[in-house]
Amino acid sequence: MRQVRENSEAHVVSMPQIPKSGNWIHKNSKTVQNSKLTDAQEPQSVKPSDQPSPKSRGRRRRGGRKSDESSPSSRPCTTSNQLGVGEQDKNCVLEDSANGIAVSNSESQLNFRSSSKNLSFPSRPGFGHLGTKCIVKANHFFAELPDKDLNHYDVTIIPEVKSKAVNRALVAELVKHYKESDLGSRLPAYDGSKNLYTAGDLSFSSKEFIVRLIDDEDHLNGPKREREYKVVLKFVARTNLHHLGQFLAGKRVDGPKDALQILDIVLRELSVKRFCPIGRYFFSPDIRKPQRLGDGLEAWCGFYQSIRPTQMGLSLNIDMASAAFIEALPVIEFVAQLLGKDVLSRPLSDSDRIKVKKALRGVKVEVTHRGDIRRKYRVSGVTTQPTRELVFPIDDDSTMKSVVEYFQEMYGFTIQYTHLPCLQVGNQKKANYLPMEACKIVEGQRYTKRLSEKQITALLKVTCQRPRDRENDVVQTVQKSAYEHDPYAKEFGIKISEKMTCVEARVLPAPWLKYHETGREKNCLPQVGQWNMMNKKMINGMTVSRWACINFSRSVQEGVARGFCSELAQMCQVSGMEFSPDPVIPIYTARPDQVEKALKHVYHACTKKLKGKELELLLAILPDNNGSLYGDLKRICETELGLVSQCCLTKHVFKINKQYLANVSLKINVKMGGRNTVLLDAISCRIPLVSDIPTIILGADVTHPENGEESSPSIAAVVASQDWPEITKYAGLVCAQAQRQELIQDLFKTWHDPVRGTVCGGMIRDLLVSFRKATGQKPQRIIFYRDGVSEGQFYQVLLFELDAIRKACASLEPNYQPPVTFIVVQKRHHTRLFPNNHREKNSMDKSGNILPGTVVDSKICHPTEFDFYLCSHAGIQGTSRPAHYHVLWDENNFSADGIQSLTNNLCYTYARCTRSVSVVPPAYYAHLAAFRARFYMEPDGHHQDNGNNGGDKSPTVRPLLALKENVKRVMFYC
């Protein structure tokens, strides 16, 4: 058995008196292993119940537990268990109904009903005061609200055009010809689709215009064609900006999205014409010289632009960005770079041709063999035959002519590299061939496929800017945009400040950390977001007496591997673990392609030698570039063998760096079930709204497959603290769900069992039960950090997932509804905070970034709702990105200081290093667990997919391989 190394001097936790909780670990409840149904039956809808239940409340008196009595509330929960996947009431109000949960089995009757009235997010409970006050600058620029009414017109183009660029060209032609007449000198803003806006009325409510546009693309022969279009403008609505003004002043709860959308489109209009627009980004090779990324790609610099409602009023958020673009090269040169070899003298192999086809499919090229005529075409494929063998019919009598002859006779162009294939362009049904040497890639095409590791590294170098440089670039971008001269901004009466916003911030104090009493340093106060393990011992160091090592690296000799393992064992001992110096069997050397065979050999050899006792830890030395080896190893260890493993790359084995070994020892300890450190306030029970009653902290995330991975599911992960009051250990569960589905489907589930009836399960329920087993208490408060949710999904995610939490609690015990605080964590935003004075060294860290613990909850935050920006980490390189926390539901009545200091303090408990991290650890752990679970998908060929049988063409989601129980109990994902 693994043991926690503690003696009489180990930490003592002073526990508040908590009434003993009922035992709701139901004997008849079937646990859902790894959040997967273990029976063949499908989940079914639950039975309705007419019995009333307590109403859910949005905010609750501090410290109060939910009573069994129903009580009035100003903001009741509106969740409904009938909310379907992907469903969302636009008014965020669901009809009140008696539908609820009524799960029948042999021992209990569970009832829960979600009341449903108007839902609104919590108002800000006040501003925080804790910490040292300071001033920071934010990349937000004040935008003066116009005093004009905005008119919305619908745009219909006949024949329909799918390209936004063509749509814009058509409307530009319309404005050019009709501005002074029919448009009454108005300069409209257009979104490239169905919406056109004007500052003031037009003289008509509906009017039809004829617009002619020259089409210069995709025609192999003949002159350019002039196409005629019918453009119909029809009045839709008038947008009054008074509501927006009231919202910004905090007098209205709901922001008028239509007004914000119009202003956003107006401010983008000029940039759309000047730059290459991609979503809310604008790129150009003129902003900064493009940097080559290799394989025919280059990095373009650009900027992000968005209008946002804030406490100071309207704000224009500007941030710098970089993206990979296909270099505007002659196609032959692009192919040479892509393949990394000379293509002028030798033909392409089949594998080369396929690689070229994948890279060029969908890419626009222009011809270069016709002088000033630069027709553009989109590549649909690459021919299987070389150019010299290609022939095509030139008339209805099937008279054939070779491509070489055609280009010579028609254009006087001699094809030199006839050994290369041709590009196929246009419609694939009709073969249209273009020689590679007669084509050049059109400038301004973003590369959307997966980048190589080398390209990612090169792109990050371009993107990574020191804070001072990034700040200067942002200010220059605003100045160059010259909004005071922007004809669209002038037309609509929008004025943009050219000065960055100065914001009052506070630097929260770092928390004291507790280490083992046997170390020279028992308590530690981190300095500027970091500390080290010198003179400290893990507060709960584990014992590792049975371990083995497999060396998969050809370049690491047995003696080197043995020396590394010895150094690692010593570091574990110095750090506070009991670690046997010798492996169970000698270090085993294996080939990377024999991973399963090697793992099973070592596992069985150790089991045989240990006479039935289990191997506790497997160390693995991997090549630096190991392909699928890492994922295969983790999958086999964690889903087949039930082994905790620690992988080390060859480069670290040769270096044997003390800091690296210390970090690895931290990971090993938590994987074995130990704790590295805890917050001193936690074990002293001094954390408000955490230490008073048993509190569980959860983190959740959903990761989606990369572009192009059509068959891969999305992966959801939930982790939950398993120790109270320490809140340091987190158990994790994972599940696969439909691709791009953001709502976590397996938080709560029911399914029918032939013997026991309806059975409850799901990730939340399992983790609540796990907490009860680990602590002896049922959670009386839930804090839920949800990562990866965009603003547009806030209502949908809250409605669906809060409802699942409610049902999971109710399924365990009648009327069991602990108060919930639901917080969204966002990292993919574009707010950056900069020191007010880059010369004041005491106001920033070594990298030039703001100090760790810097929190902002005013001026640039939401006008009314409970949100804040927190930079909890010290920067290493580049500009630090603060995390944005938005409280969507708060029944625990947190103050601003309470939730901000709790979140900041938790960032110092991350198990894998001695630094505070940028995102609250439960959310970070959920992301790690979800990423790990991608390796748990069954390898191709091991799964029989019968999802399409019977004519059903809906894609089925392959369940993940189940984690072994002993792995599930520890922080295996660290």
N, C-alpha and C positions, 0 to 999 in steps of 0.2 A: 504494500500500500504506500502511496505517496504520503509524506508527512509534512506538516508545517513545522518549521524549525523555530520553536519558541521556548523561552525559559521563564523563570519567575520574574525577570526584569522586562519581559515583553510588554507591549503597550496594553494599557487597561482602558477599556471603553466604558465611560459612564453612561448608562442607559436610562432614559426616562421611563417612568412607570407606564406601561401600555397594557390595557386590558387584554386578556388572552383572547385570541381570535378563534373563531370556529374552524373546524377542520373541513375545508371544502375541497380537499383532494379526493374527489369521488371515486369510490372503488369501481363503480360501473362505468366510468367515463373512459372511453378509449382515447389514448393520447395520440395525437397526430404526429408521427415521426417526421422530423425535417419538413414540417408543414405540408406533408403529402397525405392524401387519403390512403390508408392501408388496406381498405376493403375495395372490392371491385365496384361497389355502388357509387353512383354519382351523387354529389351534393343535391339536396332538394330544398325547396322553399319551406320555411317554418310555418307552423300552424298559428292562426290568429288567436289572440286572447282578449277577453273583454274585461279582465280585471285591471283596475287602475294601478298606476305606479307613481312614485314621486316624480315631480317635474324636474327636468334638468335645468340648471341655472348657469348663466353666462359668467356672473361674478358672485362671489360668496364671501361672507364674513371670515376674516382671517382666523385660521386655526379650527374653524368649525367643521364637524363631520356631517355628512349628509344624514338627515334624520329620516325616519320611516314615514313621517307626515308629509303630505303635499303642502307646498308653500308658494305664495305668489312670487313672481320675479319680473324684473323689468326687461330681462333678455333671456327668455327660455330657449332651450335647444330646439332646432327645427329639423333635426335629422329624422329620417323615416326609413324603416327597414325595407320599404318597398322601392327605395331609390335604386334604379338599375345601373349597371355599368355604363359609364359614359353619359348618364342622364343628369341634367341640371336645370333647375327652375331658374329662369332668367331673373325673376324677382326675388330669388332666394327665399321663397315662402312655399312650403309644402303643405298640402291640405291635411288638416287634422283628421286622424282616423284612429280607430281602435286596434289597428293591426299591430301586432307585437310578436313576442316570442313565447311559445308555449311548448316546451320540450318535455315530452313524457318518457319516463322510463320507470324501472321497477322501484326506485327509491325516492325520486324527487319530482316536484312540479315547479318549473322555472317560469317566471313571468316578467316581461319587461316591455314597456311601451315608450316609444319616443314621442314626446309631445312636440307639436310643431306650430310655432307662430313665427313672427318676423325675426330673422337672424341679422345681427350686425356684429362686426368685429369689436373687440373691447376698445373703449376710448382710452387715451393716454391717462394714467392715474396721477399724472404730475411728472415733473422732471427730476432726474437724479441729482444728488448733491455730493455723493461720496467721491473722494479722490482729489488730486491736485489740479486746480483749474489751469487751463492753457488755451492758446489760440492756434488753430490749424487752418489751412486753406483747403478748400474742396474744389474739384473740377466742375463746379456748377456756376452758371452765369445767369444773373437775374434778368428775367424777361418781363417787360412792362406789358400789362394786359391791354389789348386794344379796346376802344370804346365803340367799335362798329358792329352792326349786326352781320352775321355770316349766313349766306344763302347756299343751300345744297341743291345741286342739280344732278339728275341721273343721266348717264351717258350710254347711249346704245349705238353700236357701230355695226353697219350691215354692208357686206358680209362680215360675220364675226371674226375677230382677230385674236389670236391667243398670245401674241407677243406684246409685252408691255412697251417695248421700245417702239414698235410700229404704231401702237395706240398713241403714244406720246407724240410721235412724228405727225400723226393725223390731226391731233388737237392743236399742235403747234402751227400747222398749216391753216387750220380753221381760224385761230387767233390772228395770224398774220393777215388774212384776207378780210376778216369780219370785225376786228377789234373796234375800229373807229365807227362802224355802222351799227350792225345788229347788237354788238356787245356793249355799246354805249361807252367806249373807251375803258371798259373794265379789263383788268389783267387777271384772268382766273388761275387758280391753282388746281392741278389735276393729279390724281393718284396713279394714273396709268391703267386704270381698270374701269370701274363703273361710276366713279364719283368725281364731280367737278364743283369747285367752290368759288364764290365771288364775295367781295366786300361791298354789299349793297345789291339792290334789285337789278335784274335785267328787264328789258322792255317786253318780255314775253314769258309765258308760263311753259310753253312748249314750242320748239321750232326744229325744223329739219334743214340740214346743210349738206351740200354736195362738196366733197373734198377729193382732190386728185393727188395721188402720190406715186412717184417713180419707184418701181421695184427693181432693185439691182442684184437680187440674189437668186441662185438656184436655177438659172436658165442657161443651158449649155450653148444654144445657138440663137442667133438673131439679135436685134437691138433690144435695149432695155424697154420694158413695158411700163406704160402708165396705167395705174389701176384707179378706178372710180369707187368711192365709198359714200355711203349715206350715214351721216352722223346726226343723231337726234338728241337734243338737250331738253330735259323735262324737269321742271321745278319739283322738288321733293319737300323741303322744309326750311324754315328759318331758325337758326340757332342763336338764342339769346345768351350773351356772355354773363348776364347778371347772376345766373345760378353758379357758374364757375367761380365768380368773384366771392359769392357767399361760401362756397366750399373751401376756397383757399383761406378765407377768414375764419374757418372753423365753425360756421353757422349752419352748415349742411353736412350730413354724414356721407351722402353719396356724391361722388364726383361725376359731372356730366362728361362721359367718355367721348361723345360726339364732338364737343367743343375742343377737347384736347387733341383729338385725331385731326381736326381741321388745321389747328395751329401747327401741329407736327408736319403735316403735308406742305403747308405754306413755307415753312422754314427749310424744308428739304428740296423745294422746287429748283432753286438755282444750282445746288450741289448735284442734283440728278443730271443736269445738263453739262456740268463741268467735269464730273468724275464718273468712275465706274461704280454704280450703286449695287450693293448686295445686301438686301434686308435693310437694316438701319445703319449699315456701314457704307463708307465711300472710300474708294481706293484710286490711286493714280501713281504712275511712274515718276511724276514730276514733284510729288511731295518729298520724296527722298530717293536717291539712286537705288534701283532694285538690286538685291543681292542674290547671287546664284545659289540654289539649293542642291543642284546636281540632277542628273537624269532629265534634263530639259525643263526644269522648273526654276522659278525665281520668286523671291519674296517682294511683294509690293507693300508699301506702307500706306496707311490710310487713317481714318478716324471714324468714331461712332458718334451719333448725334441723336438725342431724344429730348423732347419737352416733358417735364415732370411737374406734378403739383407738389409743392413743399410748404413748410410753415412760413417761409419768407415770401411766398407767392409762386408765380410760375418760374421754373428754373430750366435752363438749357444745359443738359449734361453732355459734355464733350470729353471723349477719351481717345487715346491713340490705339491703333490696331495694326496688325500685319496678317497677311494671308498669302498662300501659295497660288501663283498664277503660272499658266503654261507660257514659256518664253516664246516671243514672236520670232521664231527661227524658220529658216528654210526647212521643209519637212525632212529632208535627208540629214541635215545637221542634227535635228531633234532626235531622229532615229539612232544616229551614231552615239549621241550622249546617253540615250535611254539604254542602249545595249552595251555601251562602254567599249566599243570596238570599231574598227574601220569597216564601213559597209560599201565602199565604192568599188572594191575589187573582187569581193566574193559574195555569192548569193546568201540569202537568209535561211537558216534552218527552220523547221516547223515550229519549234519552241520559240525562236526569235520572232517569227511572224505572228504567232499568237500573242506574244507580249506587246508587239507593236499595235496589233489590232485592238487590244484592250485599252491601251494608252490613248489611241487616237479616235476611238469610237465616240461620236457625239461632238468632236472638236470641229470648230469652223476653220476653214482654210481659204486663202485667196489665190487665184492663179497669177503667175508671173510671166507667162509666155506670150501675152497679148499686149505688151506695151503699157499704155495708160489704162487699159480696160482691166479692172481688178475685180472680177466677179467673185462672189463668196459662195462657198458650198459647205454643207455639213457632212463630215465623214461618217459613212454607215458601216464601212468594213474595209478589209484589205484582201486583194485577190490571192487565191491559192497558187496561181501560176505566175511566173515572171512575166514582165511586160512583153518580151520578145515572142511569147507564145499566145498572147491574147488577141483574139479576133472577135468581131461583132458584126451583126447584119446592118447594112446601110440602106436597105430598101425593103419593100414588102415581098420581094422575090427571094429574100434570104441571101442576097449577094453579100459575101463576107469580105471584110477588110481588116487588116491588122491595125492595132493601135499605133504602132511605129509609123506605118504608112500614112495613116489618117492625120497625125500631127504634123508630119512632114509636108503633106500636100495642102492641108487646110491652113496651117499657120506658119509654114516654113520653119518649123521647130524640130531639130534633130534630137531625139532622145539618146542620151549617152549611156545611161546606166540601165540597159535593158534586162540585166539580171535581177533587178529589184522588182517586187510586185507593184501593182498600181493601187491607188486609193479608189475605193468605191464610194461614190457620192450620190446624194439625192435619194430617190426611191429605189429600194433594193429589188423590186420586181423587174424594173428595167435597168439593165446594167449600164452604168455611166462610169467610165474609167478616166482617172487623171494620173499622169506619171508623177511620182514623188518629187522629181527634180523641177517640176513646173508649179509647185505649190509652196506656199508659205503660211505659217500659222497666224491667224488674225490676232492682233493684240487685245489684251483685256479680258481673257477667259480664265475664270477662276478654276483651279484644280480641286475637284470635290472627292476624288478617290483617296484611298488610304495612303499616307506618307510612310516612307521607310524610317527606321530609327535614325539614320544619318541625316535625312531631310528634316525630321522633327528637331534634332539637335541644332541644325543650322538655322531653322526658323525661330527657335527659342532665343538664339543669340541675337537675332534681329529685333525680336519683340522685347527682350530684356533691357530695360532702360533704368538708369539710376533716377531717383525721385526728382532731382533738380533738372535733369535733361527732359524727363517726361513732362514736368510742369511747364518748362519753356516751350516745348513742342505744342502743348495744349493751348497755351496763350497765343502762340504764333498762328495756330490753326484758326482761332476765333478772329484774330486781327486780319488774316488773309481772306477770311470769309466776308469781311467788311459788310456786316449786316445793315449798317446805317446807309449803305449804297445799294443794298439788295432791292431790286424793283418790286419783288413779291412782298417782302417785309414792309416796305413803304406803302404798298397798295393796301395791305391789311392793317396797317398801323401798329406793327410789332417793333419794339425797340429792345435790343440786346446789349447788356453791359459787356465791356471788354475786360473787366476785372474779375479775377477769381473771387469766390465768396469766402470771406473770413468767418469762421464758425467757432463758437466757444465750446471747448471740449474739456474732458477731465481724464487724468491718468489714474486709473484704479490701482490700489496697492496690490503687490503680489502676495499670495497667501503663504503662511508658514507651512512647511511640509514636515511630516513626521517620519523618521527612520528608526531602525531597531536600536534598542537601548545598549546593545553590546558594541556599537560603533563609537568612534571618538566624537563624531558629530551626530547627535540624536535628533536635532531639529535643524531645518535649513530654510533660509529666506532667499529665494532666487533673486539674482541681480540682472536687470534688463532682459528678463524672459528666459534666463538659462542658469544652470548650475551643473555640478558634476558629482560623480560617485566617490570621489576621494574622501577617505576617512568615514565613509557611511556604509551601512549594511541594510539590505532589503528588510522591510518591516516584517514580511512573512516570506522568508527564503525557503524554497522547497528542497526536498531530498531527491537526488537522481543517482540511484545506485546501479541501475541496469540500462546501459545505453550501447549503441553500436554506431558504426560509421561506414558509409559507402562512398567510395571515390569514383566519380564518373568522369573526371578530368584526366585526359591522357598526359598532359604536361606536368601534373603533380605526382612526384615520386612518393613511394610509400613512406620514406623517412620524413619528407616534408609534411605529408598529411598527418603522420603521427605527432610531429612537433606542434603542428597547429592545434590538434585536438587536446594535447597536453596543456598548451597555453590557455585554451578556452576553458578547460576544466579548472585550472588555477584561478582564472578571472571569476568564474562562477563562485568558487569558494571564497575568494577575497570579498566578493559582493554580498555574501551572506547566505549562499546556498551550501548544502552538503552535496558534493558532486564527486562520484567515484573517479579516480584518476585513470582507470583502465576500462576499456570496452569489454563487453561480454565475450565477443569473439574478435580476432584480429581484424583490422581495417580491410574491408572487402573492396577490391577494384573491379569495376564493371564498365561495359560500353554503354554509351547513352541510348543506343537503340535496343538495349536489353533491360530497360528499366523495370518492367513488371517481373521478369524472371529474377533479376537481382534482388528486388525488394522482398519477394516471397522466399527466396533462398535464405537471405539474412534473417528474416522474421522466423522461419521454421528452425533454422540452425540455433538461434538464440533461445527459442521456446524449448527446444530439445535439451540444450545445455542447462537452462534454468529449471528444468523439470516441472514445467507447467506454469511457472511464474511468468508474468507478462513483461515484455520489453517496454520500458518507460519512454525512451527518447531515441530518435534516429537522427544522426547528423548526416548531411549529404554535401559533398563537394561537387559543384557543377562547373562546367566550362562557362566562360564569360558569355559566349553566344551559344545558348543551349536550346533554341527553338521551342519545341513542345515539351521538352524534358521536365521542366519545372511543374507545369500543369499536370502532366501525367503522374508525376511522383506524388503531388498533393492529392490528386483524385484517388489513387490507389491506397495511399496511407490513410486517408480520412474517411473513405467510404467502403473500403474492403477490409483493411487490416486493423483499423482502429488504432493507428499509430500517430503520435505527435511527432512532427519532424521540424528540423531547422536546416535550411539550405544556406550554403556559403559559396560565393563565387571564387574562382581561381585567383583573381587579382588580389583579393583580400587574404587568401591563404598564404600567398607569397609575401605580402607586406607585413602581416601580423601587427596591425596598429592597435594600441591599447584602447583608444576610444572606440574603435570598431568592436573589439572583443567585449568591452563594457556594455555597448548597446545590444549585442547579441545575447549577452547574459540576461539582460532585462527582458528580452523577448522570450527566452527559454523559461524564465521563472514564471511568467504569466501563463505561458502555454501549459505549464505543469500544474497550474492552479494556485500559484502564489500571488502576493502583492508586492510591488516594488516600493511604493510609498503611499501615504494617505494624507489628506488635508488635516492639519492639526485641529482646525475648528470642527471637522467631522467627528473625530474620535472624542473630542471634548463636548460634542453635542451642542455646538454654538452656531449652526447654520440655520438661519430663519427659514421656516416653511420646508425644512428637510429633516432637521434633527428632532423635532418635537414629536412626530408620529412616523411610523414606518412608511417610507416614501420610496417608490420605484421610479427610476429615471430611464426612459426608453429613447432609442434613436432609430430612425427608419430612413431608408433610401431605396430608390429604384434606379438601376443602371440599364441603359438601352444599348442595343448592338450598334456597331459602327455602320456608316452608310455602306450599302452594298451587301450587307449580311442579311439577306432576305429571309433565311430559314432560322435565324437565331431568335430566341425569345428575349423578352426583358426579364431581368432578375430583380426580385424584391428581397430586402433583408431587414430584419428587425433585431436589435440587440436590447438587452435590459439588464440593469444593475441587479446583482445577486447577493449583495451584502449591504446591510444597513446597521449602523449609520455611516460606514466607511465610504459607500458608493464608489467603489474602485473596480470590482470585478463585473464583467459583462458577458452574459451568455448570448449567443447569436443563433438565429434561425433564418433559413433562406428558402425561397421558392421561385419557380419559373412561372411566368404569366405571358399573356398575349403581347406580341411585339408592340412597342410604343405605348403600352397601357401604363399610365402614371398612377392610377389608383391601385393600392395594394389589395389584391383580391383575397389573400389568405389570412387576413388579420383575424377573421372569425368565420367558421364554417360549421354547417350541420350536414349530416348525411344519415341515411337510413341503414340500420343494422337489423338483419332478420330476427335476431334474438332479443336485442335490447331496445329496439325502436329507434327513435331519433337520438343521435349521439352528437355532442358538441366538440369542436376542436378549433384549430387555428393558431397562428403564431402568438397573438396577444394572450390568449387563454393559457397556452402552454408555458409562456414566460411568467405569467402570474402564479401559476402552480409551482413552477421552478423556484420563484422567489420565496414562496411559502415554505417549500421544503428546505431551502438553504438557510432561511433566517428564523423559521418558527413563527413568523408573523405574516398576516395578509397585508398587502399594501393598503394604506389608508389615504394615500395621495399619489396621483400619477402626474409626472412631468414628461411630456412627449416632444422630443426635438425631431422635426421632419425636414429632411434635406431634399433638395432637388425639385422644388415646386416653384413654378413661375407665377407671377401675379395673376395672370388670367385663369389659373387653376385653383386659386385660394379657396373659393366657395365650394367648388366641387370636391376637392380633397378633404376639406374640413367636414362637410356633410357626410361623406361616405365613410371616412376613417374614424371620426368621432363616434358615429353610430356603431361601427364594428367594436370599438373599445367598450362602449356601453353594453353591447350584447355579450361580449366576452365576460365582463364582470357579472352581469345578471345571470349568466349560465352557471356560475359557480355557487351563488348563494342568493336567495330571494332578497330583493331590496339592497343588494350590495352595489353601491354606486359611489366609489371614491371620487372626490373632486379632481377634475382634469385640467391641466394647463397645456395647451397645444401651441407650439412655437415652430414657425417655419424658419429654416436656416438657408440663406442664399449666399452663394459665392460668385455666381455668374451674373454679376451686375457690373456697372461701369463707374461707380463712385470711387474716387481715390482721394486720400487725405495726405496732405503735405505739411512739413514743418513750416511755421510762419516765417521763420528766419533760418536759412540754411547755414548761417555762420554761427548760430548758437549751438554748440556741441552738446550742451546738457539737455536740449529739447529734442534730441533724436538719438537713434542707436548708431552702431558702427557703420551700417550700410547707408546712412543718411535718411532713413525712414522715421516716421513718428514712433514714439516709445510704445512698447507693449503695454496693454491695459488702457490704451486711449479709447474713450467712448464718446460718441456724439448722439444726442437724442433731440437736438433742436435745429431750427433753421432749415436744414436740408432734408429733414425727416418728414413723414406724412403729416398733413395738416391736423388730423384728429386722432389717428389710430396709434396703437401702442407698438412702436418699432424703434430700433436703434442700430447704429453701426458700432462694431467693436473690433479694434485691431488688437488681438490678444497675443500676438507673436512678435518676436524680433525679426526684422528682415535679414535675409542672407545675401541675396542679390536681386537686382531689379527693384520695382516699386511694390511695396506691400499692398495687398488687397484686403480691406477690412471685411469681416463677415457682416451680413445684414440679417438681423433677427426681427421677425415680425410675429407678435403674439396674436393668434387668431381666436383663441378661446382661453378664458382664465377664470376658473371657478375657485382658485386658491387665493385670489386677491393679492397678487404680487405687487409690491411697489416697484417703481423704476429702479431704485437702488438694489432692491432684493433680487430681481431677475438678472440685472446687469452684473452684480458682484458674484452671484452663483455661477453664471455662465463663464465669467472670466476665471474664477477659481477652479472650475472643472477643467479648463484648458491646461492647467498645470498637473493634471493627473494622467495624462496620456502615457501609456505603458512603454512605448517603444524607444523613448529617448528622454534626455534630461533637459528638455526645452518646453516652453509653453507652445501650444499649437494654434493654428489659425482658425480652426473650427472646433466647436464643442465636441469632446471625445465620443459621446454616444453616437453622434451623427457621423463622425470620422470612422468609428468602428463599423457602423452599418455599411458605409461605402466600401471598406476593406472586405467585409463579409460578402457583399454582393459581387465584388470583383473576383473574389476567390471562387464563388459558386459557378462562375463561367466554366471552370475546369470540371464541374460535376455533371456536365451534360454528357450523355452516353456517346462514346465514340461511334462514328459512322459504321453501319453494318451490324451493330449490337442491338438495334432497336427495330422492331417490326411496326411500321406506322400504318395502321388500318383506318386512319381518319377519313379517307376518301371512299370507303366502302359504301355501297348503297347510294351512290350519287351525291353524297355530302362533300362539297368542295371546300368547306370552311377549314382553315389550317388548324391542326391540333398542336397543342403545346406539350412537348415531351417533358415528363416530370424529371426533376433532378435526382441523381443517385442520392440515397439517404445517408446522412452522416451517422457514424457509429456513436452510441450513447456516451462512451467515455470521452470522445472528442468533443461532442456537443456541449459538455459541461464546462469546458475551459475555453480560454480565448485563443482558439486555434488559428484565427484569421490574422493574428498579430505578426 
